[in-house]
Amino acid sequence: MFKSKALEKRHYAVDIAEQERLAVGHHAATLVATPASCIGSTMSIVGNVECTGPTQIFGRIEGDLRATDLVIGEGAQIEGNIQAQEVTISGRVKGTIRAIRVRLQGATVEGDIIHRTLSVDENSVFEGATRRVENPVDRRGDHTAVSASSFNATAEKTVPSPSLVPSASPATDVALQPN
């Protein structure tokens, strides 16, 4: 009797282990369809880069960059245009960014951002124009697809601060007038 109980327990344990292995393998296959491509901090590329899956950049690229999910890590430098579904930037970018979702997290960006959603944290520096469009990766529709809630950073309103408002005295008005 002891032998049959021990054999039964062993058989049950093997069945459970096999089911767990299959479940983990299936789960891993569904979550990680493709491994992330990575450009390390010691790598520098001159030329265009195109990835069909998730991509992580920690090095330097001089050229255009296309990927689905893109992470530009701290210390990375990109000089060129970026097109992606989702992009998270913690490094430096000089060029136009076109993505459905853009997140600036401690980033320095010099250039335009065409997006559906944009998130900028307080440690980021952004110099350029931003435009919200429904499909930012489709270049054909970006002129007509601008929504009413879009924000254009190049449209400036000048509001004088109280200390710079000219006084009513004629001498001050003359001094403030351009030549």
C-alpha positions in Angstrom: 0.0 0.0 0.0 2.8 2.4 0.8 4.4 1.8 -2.5 1.3 2.6 -4.5 0.6 5.8 -2.5 4.2 7.0 -3.1 3.9 6.1 -6.8 0.6 7.9 -7.0 2.0 11.1 -5.4 5.1 11.0 -7.7 2.9 10.6 -10.8 0.7 13.5 -9.5 3.7 15.7 -8.9 5.0 15.0 -12.5 1.6 15.9 -13.9 1.5 19.2 -12.0 5.1 20.1 -13.0 4.3 19.4 -16.7 1.2 21.5 -16.5 3.1 24.4 -14.9 5.9 24.1 -17.5 3.3 24.3 -20.3 1.5 27.2 -18.7 4.7 29.2 -18.1 5.9 28.5 -21.7 2.5 29.5 -23.1 2.4 32.6 -20.9 6.0 33.6 -21.9 5.2 33.1 -25.5 2.2 35.3 -25.4 3.8 38.1 -23.4 7.2 38.2 -25.2 6.5 37.8 -28.9 9.8 39.3 -29.9 12.8 40.2 -27.7 13.7 43.9 -27.5 16.5 45.1 -29.7 19.1 47.1 -27.8 21.8 49.6 -28.9 24.2 49.8 -26.0 25.9 52.9 -24.5 29.2 52.1 -26.2 27.6 51.9 -29.7 27.3 54.7 -32.2 25.4 54.4 -35.5 25.5 56.8 -38.4 22.5 56.0 -40.7 18.9 55.1 -40.4 17.7 52.4 -38.0 14.4 50.5 -38.4 13.2 47.9 -35.9 9.9 46.0 -36.2 9.7 45.3 -32.4 10.5 46.9 -29.1 13.7 48.8 -29.1 16.0 50.3 -26.4 18.6 52.9 -27.2 21.4 53.8 -24.8 24.0 54.8 -27.4 24.2 57.5 -30.1 22.3 57.5 -33.5 22.8 60.0 -36.2 19.9 59.3 -38.6 16.2 58.5 -38.6 14.8 55.9 -36.2 11.7 53.8 -36.6 10.4 51.2 -34.1 7.1 50.1 -32.5 7.8 50.6 -28.8 10.9 52.7 -28.3 12.8 53.5 -25.1 15.6 56.1 -25.3 17.5 55.7 -22.1 19.4 58.1 -20.0 22.6 59.1 -21.7 21.4 58.2 -25.2 21.6 60.8 -28.0 19.5 60.8 -31.2 20.1 63.3 -34.0 17.3 62.5 -36.5 13.6 62.0 -36.8 11.8 59.4 -34.8 8.7 57.5 -35.7 7.1 54.9 -33.3 3.8 53.8 -31.8 5.0 54.5 -28.3 8.2 56.3 -27.3 9.6 57.0 -23.8 12.6 59.4 -23.7 15.1 59.9 -20.9 18.0 60.9 -23.1 18.6 63.7 -25.7 16.8 64.0 -29.0 17.3 66.6 -31.8 14.7 66.1 -34.5 11.0 65.6 -35.1 9.1 62.9 -33.1 6.0 61.2 -34.5 4.3 58.8 -32.1 0.9 57.9 -30.8 2.1 58.1 -27.2 5.2 60.2 -26.2 6.6 60.3 -22.7 9.4 62.7 -21.7 11.0 61.6 -18.5 14.1 63.6 -17.7 14.5 64.2 -21.4 16.0 67.0 -23.5 14.1 67.4 -26.8 14.9 70.0 -29.5 12.3 69.6 -32.3 8.6 69.1 -33.0 6.5 66.4 -31.4 3.5 65.2 -33.4 1.4 62.9 -31.1 -1.9 61.6 -29.9 -0.9 61.8 -26.2 2.0 63.6 -24.7 3.4 63.4 -21.2 6.2 65.7 -20.0 7.6 65.4 -16.5 9.1 68.4 -14.6 12.7 67.3 -15.2 12.4 67.4 -19.0 13.4 70.2 -21.3 11.4 70.6 -24.5 12.1 73.2 -27.1 9.9 73.1 -30.2 6.3 72.8 -31.3 3.8 70.1 -30.4 0.7 69.1 -32.4 -2.0 66.6 -31.4 -3.3 64.6 -34.3 -5.4 61.4 -34.4 -2.8 59.3 -36.3 0.6 60.9 -35.9 2.5 58.1 -37.8 0.4 58.7 -40.9 2.0 61.7 -42.6 -0.8 62.1 -45.1 -3.4 63.2 -42.6 -1.5 65.4 -40.2 -2.5 68.7 -41.8 -6.2 67.9 -41.8 -6.5 65.8 -38.7 -5.6 68.5 -36.1 -8.2 68.4 -33.4 -9.8 71.4 -31.8 -8.0 70.7 -28.5 -4.5 70.7 -30.1 -1.8 72.8 -28.7 0.8 74.6 -30.8 3.8 75.8 -28.8 4.8 78.2 -31.6 1.6 80.3 -31.2 2.7 82.8 -28.7 0.7 85.4 -26.8 2.6 88.3 -25.4 1.3 89.4 -22.0 3.4 92.2 -20.4 4.3 91.7 -16.8 3.3 94.5 -14.5 6.8 95.8 -14.1 7.3 96.1 -17.9 4.0 98.0 -18.6 4.9 101.5 -19.8 3.9 104.3 -17.6 1.7 107.2 -18.7 4.6 109.7 -18.9 5.5 110.7 -22.4 9.3 110.4 -21.8 8.9 106.7 -20.9 6.7 106.1 -23.9 9.3 107.5 -26.2 12.1 105.5 -24.6 10.2 102.2 -25.0 9.3 102.7 -28.6 11.5 100.9 -31.2 13.7 102.9 -33.5 
